[in-house]
Amino acid sequence: GRVVDFRYQLVNHKAARQLGRQPADLLGRRVSEVVPALLAEGFLRQCVGVYETGLSYRAELNHPAFRHWLDLSVTKVGAGLLLSAHDISPLK
């Protein structure tokens, strides 16, 4: 089958705080469950593309779920993805 979603396997406190959660609240949950708007807006499709091609993705996002402007990078690592985000709100 085709990949359509991802599960949180490791979450640091700062990333969880950006989503208004604790890391333990996110572990094992699907990304589309936690932030359903990302599915509708095509972000998960971008993540699937990174997973399938191995080509990284980077974008600046201002989404209410994140509460800040973020410089977001998605990279394939092993059999999963690494998402890293940097708050760039002060630059906007």
Protein Blocks (a to p, Z undefined) as FASTA:
>chain_A
ZZfbdcdfbdcfklmmmnopafklmgopafklmmmmlmmnommmmmmmmmmnopacdddd
ddfklopacddddddehjbccdddddfklmZZ
